[in-house]
Amino acid sequence: MSADKLSFMLESGLDLREVVTTGSILQINQEFDEDDLKAEENNDDLAPQVDILGQAVSNFAAFSEKLETIKETEHVKKKIIVEGGGLPLHDGCTVFIAYSGYWENQQEPFDLVPLKKPMEVDLSDNGLLPGLQFAIKTMLVGETSVFLCSYKVMYGEMGVPPRIKPKADCVFYIKLIKSTLTPKQGKINFSESNMFQRVNHEVKMLTVSGTSLFKTNNYYGAIQLFKRAVNMLHRCRLADEQEEAVQEKLLKKLYINLVVCYNKVNKPLFACTACNELNRLGSLWNNPKVLFQNAKSLRMIKSYPEAQIRLKKAMKLQPGNKEMEAEYALLMKQWQDSDETKKHIELVQLPASITDEFKREVDDLIKNFKSNNEESKITIPSCFNSDEIAYFKEVCIRENLFFNKHLSTDNDSKPKENAEASEACSESSDYLCVTKDQEKVNIV
């Protein structure tokens, strides 16, 4: 089947023993990207197809004399080619191995796992044949060894005709690349090491479920699942830079989803907070979709200058987008109407008022921030009237939080001439800051 017709891939290969006995379940990789397959197809002639360990053995009887029988069973013999190190393996380990298996006097391996794509094996629960299980448990991390395995601990007296002959002994070259502690089942303990694999899987499931809820217009349900996934990622311990990169990629996707959902349910302050996280992750000013959503949330809280800056940048990154052009027209109309309203209010001198909806949103924002142990500070554009700012301060005092206002300097207030300076402009303007610890800034 050609790559352009293939619409799915398997998570792992089939265990031949399971196919002919108990059966085997196909695990389909739903995240398969056809572009990856095409890229591999295009590179077919550039490099060898696989990394094959070891070489063929013409005479097993003569070869057996060079090996030593392992302690666990008399049916497996071993010779170390490259020494390994570290602690011995046990049933609580998950290992990553590459191997090549040969029949006697056969030049090509009948089974192999390349070094570039090692097999992950849980030593307490796997489908390996007993001979391979015995062999792997004798190894240390970094070790490469050759094993001669009797048919009695491999494919048995009958074999699997026609591919595997009866009473077929075999040689396996095995390299133990990596060993980790197998994550415990049940409730996730975020303080334990090597939990990221489970967290990663659960976060992906939550993301898929949240996306399904979003498509059925259940935005509040989607928000709850996305927030749960974000909290799991923040709480999980990371082992290395590779896990950190995966975490960051997932967080970016989740925060973008949250911004869209918050705008759908008219929660612009929450949307702005999520955009601040995306800015921290470096995925705001280079992403037209995020800039567009951020501009919408800023427009809803009447922070028109900041909204214009982001929307102009988004339109520059994605010119000709009709939705952005419509949003820009709406922004400019509301901005103009707001200026005219302000002038009218100044003439009539009506007292400022706070709506119940504004109070509810501020209450929700501050309470959510206080209950989230992963956040120590939130910043909000300072585009509110004096009564609204006073209410922010009142809620913070009630919740035992610190409320500050960052005031721009004279140099900060100078207008920027183009959209390229948009990020600097947004950082230098006034903003409200709520923290759990007191900061040295200008107190309102």
C-alpha positions as CSV (number, residue, x, y, z in Angstrom):
1,M,0.0,0.0,0.0
2,S,1.4,3.4,-0.9
3,A,2.0,6.2,1.6
4,D,-0.7,8.5,0.2
5,K,-3.4,5.8,0.7
6,L,-2.3,4.8,4.2
7,S,-4.6,6.5,6.8
8,F,-3.4,4.8,10.0
9,M,-0.4,3.2,11.7
10,L,0.1,0.5,14.4
11,E,1.5,1.5,17.8
12,S,3.7,-1.6,17.7
13,G,4.3,-4.8,15.7
14,L,2.5,-8.1,16.2
15,D,3.8,-10.8,18.5
16,L,3.9,-13.9,16.3
17,R,3.4,-16.2,19.3
18,E,0.2,-14.4,20.3
19,V,-1.1,-14.4,16.7
20,V,-1.0,-18.2,16.5
21,T,-2.2,-18.9,20.1
22,T,-4.3,-16.4,22.0
23,G,-4.6,-13.8,19.3
24,S,-3.3,-10.2,19.1
25,I,-5.0,-6.8,19.4
26,L,-4.1,-4.1,16.9
27,Q,-3.2,-0.8,18.7
28,I,-3.8,2.0,16.2
29,N,-1.8,5.2,16.5
30,Q,-4.4,8.0,16.0
31,E,-1.7,10.7,16.1
32,F,0.1,9.3,13.0
33,D,1.1,12.0,10.6
34,E,1.2,11.0,7.0
35,D,3.9,13.7,6.4
36,D,6.2,11.7,8.6
37,L,5.7,8.6,6.4
38,K,6.3,10.6,3.3
39,A,9.5,12.0,4.7
40,E,10.8,8.6,5.6
41,E,9.8,7.4,2.1
42,N,11.7,10.2,0.5
43,N,14.9,9.3,2.4
44,D,14.9,5.6,1.5
45,D,18.0,5.9,-0.7
46,L,19.9,8.2,1.6
47,A,20.8,5.8,4.5
48,P,20.7,2.1,5.5
49,Q,17.2,0.9,6.4
50,V,18.0,-0.5,9.8
51,D,20.8,-0.9,12.4
52,I,21.4,-4.6,12.6
53,L,23.2,-5.9,15.7
54,G,25.7,-8.8,15.3
55,Q,26.2,-11.2,12.4
56,A,25.0,-14.5,11.2
57,V,26.3,-17.8,12.8
58,S,26.9,-20.7,10.5
59,N,27.4,-23.4,13.2
60,F,25.6,-23.2,16.5
61,A,27.4,-26.2,18.0
62,A,30.9,-24.6,17.5
63,F,29.5,-21.2,18.5
64,S,28.1,-22.7,21.8
65,E,31.6,-23.6,23.0
66,K,32.4,-19.8,23.2
67,L,29.4,-19.1,25.5
68,E,28.6,-19.6,29.1
69,T,25.3,-20.9,30.5
70,I,23.4,-18.3,32.6
71,K,22.4,-19.1,36.2
72,E,18.7,-18.8,35.6
73,T,18.3,-21.6,33.1
74,E,20.5,-24.1,31.3
75,H,18.7,-23.4,28.0
76,V,20.3,-20.0,27.5
77,K,24.0,-19.3,26.9
78,K,25.6,-15.9,26.9
79,K,28.7,-14.0,25.9
80,I,29.2,-10.3,26.7
81,I,30.4,-8.2,23.8
82,V,30.2,-4.7,25.4
83,E,30.2,-4.4,29.2
84,G,27.4,-2.4,30.8
85,G,27.0,-0.9,34.3
86,G,24.6,0.1,37.0
87,L,22.2,-1.9,39.2
88,P,20.9,-5.3,38.3
89,L,17.5,-5.5,36.7
90,H,14.3,-6.6,38.5
91,D,10.6,-7.0,37.8
92,G,10.0,-3.4,38.7
93,C,12.0,-2.2,35.7
94,T,11.0,-1.1,32.3
95,V,13.8,-1.5,29.8
96,F,14.5,-0.3,26.2
97,I,16.2,-2.8,24.0
98,A,17.4,-3.3,20.4
99,Y,18.1,-6.8,19.1
100,S,18.6,-9.1,16.1
101,G,17.6,-12.7,15.9
102,Y,19.2,-15.3,13.6
103,W,18.5,-18.9,12.7
104,E,21.5,-21.2,12.2
105,N,23.3,-20.6,8.9
106,Q,20.9,-17.9,7.8
107,Q,22.5,-14.6,6.6
108,E,19.5,-12.3,7.3
109,P,17.9,-11.9,10.7
110,F,14.4,-13.3,11.1
111,D,13.5,-10.7,13.8
112,L,15.0,-7.4,14.7
113,V,14.4,-4.1,16.6
114,P,16.7,-1.3,15.4
115,L,18.8,0.9,17.7
116,K,17.0,4.0,16.5
117,K,13.6,2.7,17.5
118,P,14.2,0.5,20.6
119,M,11.4,-1.7,22.1
120,E,10.0,-0.8,25.5
121,V,9.6,-3.8,27.8
122,D,8.0,-4.0,31.2
123,L,9.9,-6.9,32.9
124,S,6.8,-7.7,35.0
125,D,4.3,-7.8,32.2
126,N,5.2,-8.4,28.6
127,G,4.7,-10.8,25.7
128,L,8.4,-11.8,25.4
129,L,9.3,-15.5,25.0
130,P,10.9,-17.0,28.1
131,G,14.3,-17.2,26.5
132,L,14.4,-13.5,25.8
133,Q,13.1,-12.7,29.3
134,F,15.8,-14.8,30.9
135,A,18.5,-13.2,28.6
136,I,17.4,-9.5,29.3
137,K,17.4,-9.9,33.1
138,T,21.1,-10.9,33.1
139,M,22.1,-7.6,31.4
140,L,23.1,-4.2,32.7
141,V,22.5,-0.8,31.1
142,G,24.7,-0.2,28.1
143,E,25.6,-3.8,27.7
144,T,25.6,-5.6,24.4
145,S,25.6,-9.4,24.5
146,V,24.9,-12.5,22.3
147,F,22.7,-15.3,23.5
148,L,22.1,-18.8,22.2
149,C,18.6,-19.8,23.1
150,S,17.2,-23.4,23.0
151,Y,13.9,-24.1,21.3
152,K,12.7,-25.2,24.7
153,V,12.5,-21.6,26.0
154,M,11.7,-20.1,22.6
155,Y,9.3,-21.4,19.9
156,G,8.9,-25.0,21.2
157,E,9.1,-28.4,19.6
158,M,6.5,-27.6,16.9
159,G,7.7,-24.1,16.0
160,V,5.4,-22.0,13.9
161,P,5.4,-23.5,10.3
162,P,6.4,-22.5,7.8
163,R,8.2,-19.5,9.1
164,I,9.7,-21.2,12.2
165,K,10.9,-24.7,11.9
166,P,10.3,-27.4,14.7
167,K,12.9,-27.5,17.5
168,A,14.6,-24.3,16.1
169,D,17.4,-22.9,18.3
170,C,18.3,-19.3,17.7
171,V,20.9,-16.6,18.4
172,F,20.0,-13.2,19.6
173,Y,22.2,-10.1,19.8
174,I,20.7,-7.7,22.4
175,K,21.7,-4.2,23.5
176,L,20.2,-2.8,26.7
177,I,19.9,0.9,26.0
178,K,18.0,2.3,29.0
179,S,16.3,1.1,32.2
180,T,13.7,3.0,34.3
181,L,11.5,2.1,37.2
182,T,8.0,1.1,36.0
183,P,5.4,3.6,37.1
184,K,2.9,2.3,39.6
185,Q,-0.7,1.7,38.5
186,G,-3.6,3.4,40.2
187,K,-3.8,7.0,41.3
188,I,-0.9,9.1,40.1
189,N,1.6,10.2,42.7
190,F,3.2,13.3,41.3
191,S,6.1,13.2,43.8
192,E,7.4,10.0,42.3
193,S,10.0,9.9,39.6
194,N,9.3,8.5,36.1
195,M,5.6,9.5,36.2
196,F,5.7,11.7,33.1
197,Q,4.8,8.8,30.7
198,R,1.5,8.1,32.6
199,V,0.8,11.9,32.9
200,N,1.5,12.4,29.2
201,H,-0.9,9.6,28.3
202,E,-3.7,10.9,30.6
203,V,-3.2,14.5,29.4
204,K,-3.7,13.4,25.8
205,M,-6.9,11.6,26.8
206,L,-8.2,14.7,28.6
207,T,-7.3,16.9,25.6
208,V,-9.2,14.6,23.2
209,S,-12.2,14.5,25.5
210,G,-12.1,18.3,26.0
211,T,-12.0,18.8,22.2
212,S,-15.0,16.6,21.8
213,L,-16.9,18.6,24.4
214,F,-15.9,21.8,22.6
215,K,-17.3,20.5,19.3
216,T,-20.7,19.9,21.0
217,N,-20.6,23.5,22.4
218,N,-20.1,22.3,25.9
219,Y,-17.4,24.9,26.6
220,Y,-17.6,24.8,30.4
221,G,-17.0,21.1,30.4
222,A,-14.1,21.5,28.0
223,I,-12.6,24.2,30.2
224,Q,-12.6,21.8,33.2
225,L,-10.8,19.1,31.3
226,F,-8.2,21.4,29.8
227,K,-7.5,23.0,33.2
228,R,-7.2,19.5,34.8
229,A,-4.6,18.6,32.1
230,V,-2.7,21.8,32.7
231,N,-2.5,21.2,36.4
232,M,-1.3,17.7,35.9
233,L,1.5,18.9,33.6
234,H,2.6,21.5,36.1
235,R,2.7,19.1,39.0
236,C,4.6,16.3,37.3
237,R,8.3,15.9,37.9
238,L,10.4,15.9,34.7
239,A,13.4,13.6,34.2
240,D,15.2,15.4,31.3
241,E,15.1,18.0,28.6
242,Q,13.2,15.7,26.3
243,E,10.3,15.4,28.8
244,E,10.4,19.2,29.3
245,A,10.0,19.8,25.6
246,V,7.0,17.5,25.4
247,Q,5.5,19.2,28.5
248,E,5.9,22.6,26.9
249,K,4.3,21.5,23.6
250,L,1.3,20.1,25.5
251,L,1.0,23.2,27.6
252,K,0.9,25.5,24.6
253,K,-1.9,23.5,23.0
254,L,-3.9,23.4,26.2
255,Y,-3.5,27.1,26.9
256,I,-4.6,28.0,23.3
257,N,-7.7,25.8,23.8
258,L,-8.4,27.5,27.1
259,V,-8.2,31.0,25.5
260,V,-10.7,30.0,22.8
261,C,-13.1,28.5,25.3
262,Y,-12.9,31.5,27.7
263,N,-13.7,33.8,24.9
264,K,-16.7,31.6,23.9
265,V,-18.1,31.9,27.4
266,N,-17.3,35.6,27.8
267,K,-14.6,35.2,30.4
268,P,-12.0,37.6,28.9
269,L,-10.0,38.0,32.1
270,F,-9.3,34.3,32.2
271,A,-8.5,34.4,28.5
272,C,-5.9,37.1,29.2
273,T,-4.4,35.1,32.0
274,A,-4.0,32.1,29.6
275,C,-2.4,34.4,27.0
276,N,0.1,35.6,29.6
277,E,1.1,31.9,30.1
278,L,1.5,31.5,26.3
279,N,3.6,34.6,26.2
280,R,5.8,33.1,28.9
281,L,6.1,30.0,26.8
282,G,7.1,32.0,23.8
283,S,4.0,31.2,21.8
284,L,2.1,34.5,21.6
285,W,3.7,37.0,19.3
286,N,4.6,34.4,16.7
287,N,1.2,32.8,16.6
288,P,-1.6,34.7,14.7
289,K,-4.3,32.5,16.1
290,V,-3.3,33.3,19.7
291,L,-2.9,37.0,18.9
292,F,-6.4,37.1,17.4
293,Q,-7.9,35.4,20.4
294,N,-6.0,37.7,22.8
295,A,-7.2,40.8,20.9
296,K,-10.8,39.6,21.3
297,S,-10.4,39.2,25.0
298,L,-8.7,42.6,25.4
299,R,-11.5,44.2,23.4
300,M,-14.1,42.6,25.7
301,I,-12.4,44.2,28.7
302,K,-12.1,47.5,26.8
303,S,-8.3,47.4,26.6
304,Y,-8.4,48.8,23.0
305,P,-4.8,49.9,22.4
306,E,-3.4,46.6,23.4
307,A,-6.0,44.8,21.4
308,Q,-5.1,46.8,18.3
309,I,-1.4,46.1,18.7
310,R,-2.0,42.3,18.8
311,L,-4.6,42.3,16.0
312,K,-2.3,44.3,13.7
313,K,0.5,41.8,14.4
314,A,-1.9,38.9,13.7
315,M,-3.0,40.4,10.4
316,K,0.6,41.0,9.4
317,L,1.4,37.3,10.1
318,Q,-1.7,36.1,8.3
319,P,-2.7,38.7,5.7
320,G,-6.1,38.5,4.0
321,N,-7.9,36.7,7.0
322,K,-11.5,37.8,6.8
323,E,-12.3,37.0,10.4
324,M,-9.4,39.1,11.6
325,E,-10.5,42.0,9.4
326,A,-14.0,41.8,10.8
327,E,-12.7,41.7,14.3
328,Y,-10.5,44.8,13.6
329,A,-13.6,46.7,12.2
330,L,-15.5,45.8,15.4
331,L,-12.6,46.8,17.6
332,M,-12.3,50.2,16.0
333,K,-16.1,50.8,16.2
334,Q,-16.2,49.9,19.9
335,W,-13.1,52.0,20.6
336,Q,-14.7,55.0,18.9
337,D,-18.0,54.5,20.7
338,S,-16.1,54.2,24.0
339,D,-14.3,57.5,23.4
340,E,-17.6,59.2,22.6
341,T,-19.2,57.7,25.7
342,K,-16.3,58.9,27.9
343,K,-16.7,62.4,26.6
344,H,-20.4,62.3,27.3
345,I,-19.9,61.0,30.8
346,E,-17.3,63.7,31.5
347,L,-19.9,66.3,30.5
348,V,-22.7,64.9,32.5
349,Q,-20.4,63.8,35.3
350,L,-22.2,60.6,36.1
351,P,-20.7,58.5,38.8
352,A,-18.9,55.3,37.7
353,S,-20.7,52.1,38.3
354,I,-19.7,48.4,38.6
355,T,-21.9,45.7,37.0
356,D,-22.8,42.5,38.8
357,E,-21.3,40.5,35.9
358,F,-17.9,42.3,36.4
359,K,-18.0,41.5,40.1
360,R,-18.7,37.8,39.4
361,E,-15.8,37.6,36.9
362,V,-13.3,39.3,39.2
363,D,-14.5,37.1,42.1
364,D,-14.0,33.9,40.0
365,L,-10.6,35.1,38.7
366,I,-9.2,35.8,42.1
367,K,-10.6,32.7,43.8
368,N,-9.2,30.4,41.0
369,F,-5.8,32.1,41.3
370,K,-5.7,31.7,45.1
371,S,-6.7,27.9,44.8
372,N,-4.1,27.2,42.1
373,N,-0.8,26.3,43.9
374,E,1.1,26.4,40.5
375,E,0.6,30.2,40.0
376,S,2.2,32.9,42.2
377,K,1.2,36.0,40.2
378,I,-1.3,37.1,37.6
379,T,-1.1,40.3,35.6
380,I,-4.1,42.1,34.1
381,P,-4.2,45.1,31.8
382,S,-4.9,48.4,33.7
383,C,-7.8,49.6,31.6
384,F,-10.5,49.9,34.3
385,N,-12.1,52.9,36.0
386,S,-11.3,53.8,39.5
387,D,-14.3,52.0,41.0
388,E,-13.4,48.8,39.1
389,I,-9.8,49.0,40.3
390,A,-11.1,49.6,43.8
391,Y,-13.2,46.4,43.6
392,F,-10.1,44.5,42.5
393,K,-8.3,45.7,45.5
394,E,-11.3,44.9,47.8
395,V,-11.5,41.3,46.6
396,C,-7.7,40.8,47.0
397,I,-7.9,42.1,50.6
398,R,-10.8,39.8,51.3
399,E,-8.8,36.8,50.0
400,N,-5.6,37.8,51.8
401,L,-3.7,38.5,48.5
402,F,-1.4,41.4,47.6
403,F,-2.7,43.9,45.0
404,N,-0.3,46.2,43.1
405,K,-0.4,48.4,40.1
406,H,2.6,48.7,37.8
407,L,2.9,52.3,36.6
408,S,4.7,53.0,33.3
409,T,7.5,55.6,33.2
410,D,7.6,58.6,31.0
411,N,9.8,56.8,28.6
412,D,7.4,53.8,28.6
413,S,4.5,56.1,27.6
414,K,6.1,57.2,24.3
415,P,4.1,55.8,21.3
416,K,5.6,53.0,19.3
417,E,5.7,53.6,15.6
418,N,5.1,50.1,14.3
419,A,3.7,46.7,15.2
420,E,7.2,45.2,15.5
421,A,7.5,47.0,18.9
422,S,4.2,45.6,20.1
423,E,5.7,43.3,22.7
424,A,7.8,46.0,24.2
425,C,4.8,48.3,24.2
426,S,2.6,45.8,26.0
427,E,5.3,45.1,28.6
428,S,5.8,48.8,29.4
429,S,2.1,49.9,29.8
430,D,0.3,50.0,33.1
431,Y,-1.1,46.8,34.5
432,L,-2.6,45.4,37.6
433,C,-0.7,42.7,39.5
434,V,-2.1,40.2,42.0
435,T,0.4,38.1,44.0
436,K,0.5,35.7,46.9
437,D,3.7,37.3,48.2
438,Q,4.4,41.1,48.4
439,E,6.4,42.6,45.6
440,K,8.3,45.8,45.4
441,V,6.2,47.8,43.0
442,N,4.0,50.9,43.2
443,I,1.2,50.3,45.6
444,V,-2.2,51.7,44.7
